[in-house]
Amino acid sequence: MRLTLKPFGSVDPVVLDHLRTSFSDFDAVAVAPSTPLPEKGFDARRKQRLASSLFPACLAEAGERVLGVTEADLYETGLNFVFGFSQPGGRAAVISLARLHDPDQTRFLERCLKEAVHEIGHTLGLAHDEDHARCVMKFSRNLEDTDRKGHDYCPDCAARAALTLKRLRT
């Protein structure tokens, strides 16, 4: 099963390489060429971009799953901001690096990975997991929540994700 990372605008190659090498559950991870952010979806009043407005460009890429990566600050209807957003059970997900930055590069890259794994989990049919504090599928309301959780699925979520990955490979 192939995962494609789709950068929008200028994205640090270190982040893309970290994500590319971290997704070992996929048979292949490719990095698509960067494209500008789409005109549609920018809210000038908020100075933010609607996360789902990136989905069409993601879905134009090859791969069973596509993860958009951007420095743009994202939001979704009813939410002030999102670290990421996905099509539950679909092919596309996006993460925003805008609010994940930290002077500690290791912490920053770990946050990027946690959000990426979380959003890909939604595309694999996983819901938020409020029962396991360290599960990457636990919802993050702020950076402290992101820093507290792990970057792996709990055993329950891992089993569900493995079933979906197996089904997609056959």
ABEGO torsion letter per residue (X at the ends): XBBBBBBBEBBBAAAAAAAAAABAABABBBBBBBBBBBABGBBAAAGBBBAAAAAAAAAABBEABBBBBBABBBBBBGBABBABBBBBGBABBBBBAAAABBABAAAAAAAAAAAAAAAAAAAAGBBBBAABAABAABBBABAAAAAABBABBBAAAAAAAAAAAAAAAX
